[in-house]
Amino acid sequence: MELYLDLVSPPCRSVYLFARALGIPFDFKLVELVAGQQHTEEFGKLTIVRKVPVLKDGSFILTESTAILTYLAQKCSASVADHWFPAELQQRARVNEYLSWQHLNLRAHCSKVFLLKTLYPFVMGSEAPKEKMDAALEDLKQSLNLLEEKFLQDKAFIVGSKISVADVVAVVEIMQPLGNGVDGFEGRPKLTAWRERVKKELGTKLFEQAHERLLDSKGLQQKMQNNSHLEKLKPVLQKFFN
């Protein structure tokens, strides 16, 4: 089985952490999004969806991180403890509830803050306007409030006393803005304690290793400088930011 990943991407990190933490064997295929490697002919032969993560299991190709996570949990069910993707109907529904919600909420808002800090200056030639950044930070705050009050509440993990794939997806999303110094955990002791529990379950060393590229802000900036792929994408990115 092969996993095509870029660990700067939150969906890729969630798949990587889950597979590594549970000892699911796979060949790691690096696809650097900033370098435009998803647009190479070789990657195009794999899938017409020019994004990662991508799972290749024999002739079977699967995209979308939540689909990959649930596929891995069910394919490897003999060695994956039930709490990761519970068989019990209502607990599984809770996992799916979070996975369905996060796309247009926590993930989107964390990514927007990251992109405004990282790509906006490169594309637009200046720092993001204060009103844009303030609006993005307010959206992020509201999503974090919902995670804390609706999904986590007073439980150890999102589903209950044990970790699930929902926790893995959530924690890597909140880590994304930290790549630019925006700490979504600051002033939130409940979320901070939850993050530490998730790190412990996954393995602190593995968790930190998975986030090395994200937290290397100088390395990211260097990759963007004189990058012909990003230069070609500037008109598209300018429309996104306007």
Phi and psi in degrees as a GROMACS rama.xvg file:
@    title "Ramachandran Plot"
@    xaxis  label "Phi"
@    yaxis  label "Psi"
@TYPE xy
-118.936  141.482  GLU-2
-122.944  122.162  LEU-3
-97.7099  116.593  TYR-4
-141.192  152.814  LEU-5
-128.636  114.184  ASP-6
-75.5646  1.48441  LEU-7
-75.6214  -21.7934  VAL-8
-85.3195  127.949  SER-9
-58.605  -45.0876  PRO-10
-59.2383  -36.5439  PRO-11
-67.9262  -40.5741  CYS-12
-64.6472  -37.3339  ARG-13
-64.282  -42.3023  SER-14
-65.8401  -45.8002  VAL-15
-60.3726  -48.9096  TYR-16
-62.7241  -43.3797  LEU-17
-61.2574  -49.5519  PHE-18
-65.6553  -43.4717  ALA-19
-67.596  -45.128  ARG-20
-62.6398  -33.3407  ALA-21
-96.0066  4.01202  LEU-22
68.9319  27.8503  GLY-23
-77.0448  120.695  ILE-24
-71.4675  134.476  PRO-25
-159.912  156.718  PHE-26
-93.6055  122.889  ASP-27
-84.7311  119.435  PHE-28
-113.197  109.794  LYS-29
-75.3218  128.987  LEU-30
-126.299  106.387  VAL-31
-84.2546  110.192  GLU-32
-64.9544  -42.0335  LEU-33
-61.7972  -32.6502  VAL-34
-82.4661  -4.37347  ALA-35
77.6441  18.8814  GLY-36
-66.1096  -18.624  GLN-37
-71.4459  -10.9215  GLN-38
-102.604  8.15964  HIS-39
-73.1942  159.771  THR-40
-62.8073  -38.5685  GLU-41
-61.5943  -45.0744  GLU-42
-68.4367  -34.1236  PHE-43
-64.2402  -29.805  GLY-44
-70.5891  -25.5546  LYS-45
-76.6634  -46.7652  LEU-46
-158.314  143.901  THR-47
-78.4  -12.6222  ILE-48
-81.0904  105.907  VAL-49
-82.6204  59.5038  ARG-50
-155.11  165.446  LYS-51
-119.257  159.802  VAL-52
-79.3975  155.403  PRO-53
-132.126  135.384  VAL-54
-108.192  132.717  LEU-55
-122.789  111.992  LYS-56
-118.384  91.4687  ASP-57
68.7652  -123.901  GLY-58
-92.6807  -0.294652  SER-59
-88.5298  125.799  PHE-60
-114.69  132.991  ILE-61
-136.28  134.03  LEU-62
-117.547  174.755  THR-63
77.8127  120.43  GLU-64
-61.4303  -41.6819  SER-65
-67.3875  -36.2423  THR-66
-65.8454  -39.2882  ALA-67
-66.5961  -42.857  ILE-68
-60.4254  -47.3095  LEU-69
-70.2644  -32.5793  THR-70
-63.3076  -46.071  TYR-71
-63.5917  -42.204  LEU-72
-61.7109  -38.9136  ALA-73
-83.401  -37.2553  GLN-74
-63.3386  -38.6044  LYS-75
-104.978  30.1948  CYS-76
-59.1229  -26.3672  SER-77
-66.3653  -27.8227  ALA-78
-114.401  -3.18767  SER-79
-103.689  120.03  VAL-80
-58.4204  146.086  ALA-81
-58.3291  -31.5767  ASP-82
-65.3067  -19.4716  HIS-83
-66.3461  -37.9835  TRP-84
-147.713  81.2217  PHE-85
-57.5674  143.511  PRO-86
-76.5084  -29.8026  ALA-87
-61.73  132.06  GLU-88
-54.9338  -51.3612  LEU-89
-72.9611  -35.052  GLN-90
-66.5613  -41.7474  GLN-91
-63.5879  -37.0996  ARG-92
-62.0123  -36.4475  ALA-93
-64.7526  -41.5464  ARG-94
-61.5668  -48.0662  VAL-95
-65.5975  -31.5462  ASN-96
-60.4887  -47.8498  GLU-97
-65.5253  -45.1596  TYR-98
-61.1886  -32.9419  LEU-99
-74.6205  -35.8191  SER-100
-74.2858  -38.7067  TRP-101
-66.1634  -28.1107  GLN-102
-52.6097  -51.165  HIS-103
-99.6585  9.99536  LEU-104
-125.477  -99.562  ASN-105
-58.7376  -46.7881  LEU-106
-61.9104  -47.2205  ARG-107
-62.366  -41.2649  ALA-108
-74.3866  -38.4299  HIS-109
-63.771  -43.2338  CYS-110
-66.1132  -36.5899  SER-111
-65.0199  -43.057  LYS-112
-60.1158  -44.7009  VAL-113
-60.9817  -45.1584  PHE-114
-68.7638  -38.063  LEU-115
-63.8571  -34.999  LEU-116
-79.1484  -34.545  LYS-117
-94.089  -55.587  THR-118
-90.0794  -31.6838  LEU-119
-55.2472  -49.4319  TYR-120
-60.2682  -36.4075  PRO-121
-68.6843  -41.7088  PHE-122
-80.4729  -42.5553  VAL-123
-99.5213  -11.3638  MET-124
82.2211  10.2167  GLY-125
-157.594  167.558  SER-126
-64.9437  153.035  GLU-127
-61.5794  137.994  ALA-128
-56.3979  146.262  PRO-129
-57.0696  -39.5196  LYS-130
-65.8557  -34.9111  GLU-131
-67.8262  -45.3352  LYS-132
-66.736  -41.5217  MET-133
-61.4196  -41.4266  ASP-134
-65.5592  -40.4453  ALA-135
-65.7632  -40.797  ALA-136
-67.4015  -34.3508  LEU-137
-68.2173  -41.398  GLU-138
-60.9131  -42.2907  ASP-139
-61.8686  -43.4274  LEU-140
-58.6391  -44.1044  LYS-141
-64.989  -39.3492  GLN-142
-67.0109  -40.0644  SER-143
-64.2358  -36.9056  LEU-144
-61.8799  -42.6776  ASN-145
-67.4492  -40.584  LEU-146
-58.6056  -45.4226  LEU-147
-70.8539  -44.019  GLU-148
-90.2853  -34.1007  GLU-149
-94.4965  -47.9197  LYS-150
-89.8037  -48.0605  PHE-151
-83.3614  -46.055  LEU-152
52.6727  -127.197  GLN-153
-106.73  19.7228  ASP-154
-87.5546  161.49  LYS-155
-69.7423  -37.4946  ALA-156
-136.767  173.421  PHE-157
-60.447  -39.8469  ILE-158
-88.7916  -24.002  VAL-159
161.275  -128.447  GLY-160
-85.2118  -9.2846  SER-161
-126.966  151.541  LYS-162
-68.2613  151.064  ILE-163
-137.805  175.835  SER-164
-61.4866  -25.8294  VAL-165
-60.8521  -40.0664  ALA-166
-66.1927  -39.8579  ASP-167
-62.5402  -47.1289  VAL-168
-61.3108  -45.0382  VAL-169
-64.88  -45.0813  ALA-170
-68.8541  -37.0125  VAL-171
-70.9183  -27.3738  VAL-172
-65.8247  -44.1492  GLU-173
-69.6662  -25.0792  ILE-174
-69.9506  -22.8091  MET-175
-56.6976  -52.1504  GLN-176
-63.9944  -20.3539  PRO-177
-62.1532  -22.4094  LEU-178
-61.5983  -18.6397  GLY-179
-118.057  16.1933  ASN-180
86.9239  7.92521  GLY-181
-96.9304  108.669  VAL-182
-95.451  102.589  ASP-183
-69.644  -14.2907  GLY-184
-88.862  -14.0319  PHE-185
-60.4634  130.356  GLU-186
74.9658  11.6713  GLY-187
-127.812  79.1129  ARG-188
-60.1254  -32.3896  PRO-189
-65.9125  -44.5903  LYS-190
-68.9788  -35.6089  LEU-191
-64.076  -44.0914  THR-192
-64.7591  -38.5321  ALA-193
-63.671  -43.7415  TRP-194
-57.9442  -42.714  ARG-195
-64.5441  -35.7381  GLU-196
-66.4657  -41.0913  ARG-197
-64.3666  -45.0185  VAL-198
-58.2718  -43.5087  LYS-199
-62.9461  -42.0579  LYS-200
-66.3212  -38.7693  GLU-201
-80.013  -28.9609  LEU-202
109.422  114.124  GLY-203
-58.4214  -43.0406  THR-204
-62.7707  -44.0974  LYS-205
-63.15  -43.4975  LEU-206
-59.8095  -46.5827  PHE-207
-67.5061  -39.1514  GLU-208
-62.8435  -38.9914  GLN-209
-66.2121  -23.4537  ALA-210
-102.278  5.08925  HIS-211
-58.9883  -47.9682  GLU-212
-67.2409  -38.6694  ARG-213
-61.2711  -44.1032  LEU-214
-82.3727  -2.48592  LEU-215
-90.5794  76.7472  ASP-216
-63.7548  -35.038  SER-217
-65.2257  -39.2941  LYS-218
-63.2841  -40.0632  GLY-219
-64.3697  -42.8397  LEU-220
-63.0315  -40.4336  GLN-221
-63.16  -37.9874  GLN-222
-67.0857  -28.0479  LYS-223
-80.5353  -26.0381  MET-224
-70.4775  134.023  GLN-225
54.2435  36.6892  ASN-226
-96.0804  109.671  ASN-227
-64.4382  -32.996  SER-228
-63.9301  -47.5265  HIS-229
-66.8417  -33.5691  LEU-230
-59.5079  -41.6139  GLU-231
-66.3793  -31.1074  LYS-232
-85.1845  -6.1082  LEU-233
-52.5663  -46.5895  LYS-234
-58.9676  -39.1429  PRO-235
-67.4848  -43.972  VAL-236
-68.2152  -33.577  LEU-237
-63.7474  -39.4866  GLN-238
-63.9711  -38.7813  LYS-239
-62.3594  -40.2927  PHE-240
-83.3162  -19.67  PHE-241
